[in-house]
Amino acid sequence: QVQLVESGGGLVQAGGSLRLSCAASRSVSHLTMAWHRQAPGNQRELVAYITNEGYTDYADSVKGRFTTTRDNAKNTIYLQMNGLKSEDIDVYFCLTVVVRGSKNLEVWGQGTLVTVSS
């Protein structure tokens, strides 16, 4: 089963930038990959996703500021976050769905914390 490991989180000033990475333990070039985020006490929300063909879409709250890309040679996806705001403070997770027999199995990373100081 594929494993996902996020990195790149940290503390940044409002208006600053961070790039998150999600490294997969094996090839995910055929899979759609997604980024979610979650604040304590809140539900996880979809931030962005990228299909195996490179099609992307974003939550309205991050459109124009965040960009997700993939490097299939490195089994890694990225989330470039620009113009960070206090409301972007969350734990960010990457996610994919794999098929096991007749079931779809969600695979989540452990998350990486993004903090924005005003």
N, C-alpha and C positions, 0 to 999 in steps of 0.2 A: 504494500500500500504506500502511496506517495505521502511524504511528510513535507510540511511547509514551515519555513522559519523566517519570520519578519525581522528586520533590523532598520536602523536609521532614525528611530525616534529620538526625542530629546527636547530641550528647552530652547525656544526661539522667541525673539521679540516680535510683537505685533507688526505685521507687514513683511516679515522675513520669510525665508524659504527653508524647506526640508525636502529631502528625497528619501522615501521609504523603499526598501527592497524586500522582496519575498522570494526566497530561494527554495526551489523544490528539490527533493531528493532524487528525482529522476525526471525524464522528459515529460513535460506537460504541453508540448506544442500543439496537441490535438484538442486541448481542453479550453473552455472559457474560464477565465480567472477573474475574481472579483475582489474588491476592497470593501470592507465594512468598518464601521466605527461604533463605539459604545462608550457612553459616559456612565459613571456609577448611578445605578437606579433607573437607568433608561434602557429602552430596547436597542438592539443593534440596528443600525440603518445602513442601507446600501449607499456607498459613496461613488463607486465607479466599477465598470467591468470592461474586459477586453476579450473578444472572441478569438478563436484559433486563427481566424482570417484577419485579425487586427482591427475589427470594428469596435469602436468604443462608445460608451454612453456614461453620463454623469448625473448625479443628483443636482437639482436646480441650485442648491446652496453652494455648490463648488464649481459650477460651470464657469469657464473662463479663468479659473485660478488653479485647478488641479488637472494634471495630465497623467494618464496611465499608459505605459508602454511595456513591451515584452522583448526579451532577448532569448530566443529559443536555444541558441547555442550554449547559453549559460544556465538554462532552466530557471530563469529569473524574470519576475515582473517588477515593475517600478511604479511608484506613485510620486510624481513631482508635485509638490504643494507650494504654491506661491501666494503672496498676499495673505499670509495666515492671520486669522482673527481669533479672539478669545473663544468664540463659539466653536472653533475647530479643536479645542482641547478634548481629547478622547483617547481611548486605546484603539489602535487601528489593527485590523485583522485581515489577512488574505484568506480566500476561500476558493475551493473548487469542488466540483461534484464528479465522482467517478462511479462507473457502473460495476456492480458486483452481482453477477447472476441476473436476477430479475429486479434488483433493488438499486436505487440511486443512493450513494453514500456521500454525505458532506464531509469534507476534509478541511479543517481549520488550522491555522497557525496559532501560536501562543499569544500573539499580539505584541505591539510595541507602543509605548506611551508617547504622545505628543502633547507638550505643554507650551502655551503661548503666554508670554508676559506682556502686560500693557505698559 
